[in-house]
Amino acid sequence: MTNSIKRAIVIGATGLVGKSLAEQLNSLSCCEKITVVVRKQNSEFEQYAKVEQFVLDDFLLLNDQDVNGYSHAFSCLGSTIKKAGSKQAFYNIDFEINAHFADLFEMTETHFLLVSAMGAKAGSPIFYNKVKGELEEYIQKLNLYRFSIIRPSLLLGDRTEERFLEDATQKLYRKFSHLVPNSFKYKPVTAEQVAHTMVEVAQTQTQKIEIYDNLYIQNLRIQNAK
């Protein structure tokens, strides 16, 4: 079964996954319009004919009218405690904004897709994973038409901001990647793989709620490469 992505709205579009997602959605023949919600105009999106930018300084100001009529809503929005500046600031971004965005699609026929994290768990002693888990639980309780949770491991790609630990891990992984089996569930994935997974499940998911783990992301890439 294929569910056409006719009109899509994306938050977190300026991140690694978000940029790749916009590019992949733009290449879909069935997709008529992609709205990326951004805090300031971004020239990178001007190359895509189907992408329009909705500039909004505070994403919490998004309202029902702003998101009306979309077949799919994608959240690629996420930060780190270091980048956000504090645990509270991180929570305000990763939980509050994403939760608000999801709230807007209650009682609609919009498929909502969220990039979470591999270790997401509300009871986790790790604050990052705890917030991701709490967000997943919150959204699952909403009356959504359809909900997809994508849980990648370490994300590979060239970021505009510096993330020392992730950058160091990427360099180490690239050096020894040939030694890592595809069955290794913690194997890092690229932003393109995650975005591709979102596009695929947006068109094929039939269950109300599904969780796609890191192995699924890896195996989807392998299958499509054959």
Secondary structure as the mmCIF struct_conf table of DSSP 4:
data_model
#
loop_
_struct_conf.conf_type_id
_struct_conf.id
_struct_conf.beg_label_comp_id
_struct_conf.beg_label_asym_id
_struct_conf.beg_label_seq_id
_struct_conf.end_label_comp_id
_struct_conf.end_label_asym_id
_struct_conf.end_label_seq_id
STRN STRN1 ARG A 7 ILE A 11
BEND BEND1 GLY A 12 GLY A 12
TURN_TY1_P TURN_TY1_P1 ALA A 13 THR A 14
BEND BEND2 GLY A 15 GLY A 15
HELX_RH_AL_P HELX_RH_AL_P1 LEU A 16 ASN A 26
TURN_TY1_P TURN_TY1_P2 SER A 27 SER A 27
TURN_TY1_P TURN_TY1_P3 SER A 29 CYS A 30
STRN STRN2 LYS A 33 VAL A 38
BEND BEND3 ARG A 39 LYS A 40
HELX_RH_3T_P HELX_RH_3T_P1 SER A 43 GLN A 47
TURN_TY1_P TURN_TY1_P4 ALA A 49 LYS A 50
STRN STRN3 VAL A 51 VAL A 55
BEND BEND4 ASP A 57 ASP A 57
HELX_RH_3T_P HELX_RH_3T_P2 PHE A 59 LEU A 61
TURN_TY1_P TURN_TY1_P5 ASP A 64 GLY A 69
BEND BEND5 SER A 71 SER A 71
STRN STRN4 HIS A 72 SER A 75
HELX_RH_AL_P HELX_RH_AL_P2 ILE A 81 ALA A 84
BEND BEND6 GLY A 85 SER A 86
HELX_RH_AL_P HELX_RH_AL_P3 LYS A 87 TYR A 91
HELX_RH_PI_P HELX_RH_PI_P1 ASN A 92 ILE A 97
HELX_RH_AL_P HELX_RH_AL_P4 ASN A 98 ASP A 103
TURN_TY1_P TURN_TY1_P6 LEU A 104 MET A 107
BEND BEND7 THR A 108 GLU A 109
HELX_LH_PP_P HELX_LH_PP_P1 THR A 110 THR A 110
STRN STRN5 HIS A 111 VAL A 115
TURN_TY1_P TURN_TY1_P7 MET A 118 GLY A 119
TURN_TY1_P TURN_TY1_P8 ALA A 122 GLY A 123
BEND BEND8 PRO A 125 ILE A 126
HELX_RH_AL_P HELX_RH_AL_P5 PHE A 127 GLN A 140
TURN_TY1_P TURN_TY1_P9 LYS A 141 LYS A 141
BEND BEND9 LEU A 142 LEU A 142
BEND BEND10 TYR A 145 TYR A 145
STRN STRN6 ARG A 146 ILE A 150
BEND BEND11 SER A 153 LEU A 154
STRN STRN7 LEU A 155 LEU A 156
BEND BEND12 GLY A 157 GLY A 157
BEND BEND13 THR A 160 GLU A 161
HELX_RH_AL_P HELX_RH_AL_P6 PHE A 164 PHE A 176
HELX_RH_3T_P HELX_RH_3T_P3 SER A 177 LEU A 179
BEND BEND14 VAL A 180 VAL A 180
TURN_TY1_P TURN_TY1_P10 ASN A 182 SER A 183
TURN_TY1_P TURN_TY1_P11 LYS A 185 TYR A 186
STRN STRN8 VAL A 189 THR A 190
HELX_RH_AL_P HELX_RH_AL_P7 ALA A 191 THR A 204
BEND BEND15 GLN A 207 LYS A 208
STRN STRN9 ILE A 209 TYR A 212
HELX_RH_AL_P HELX_RH_AL_P8 ASN A 214 ALA A 225
#
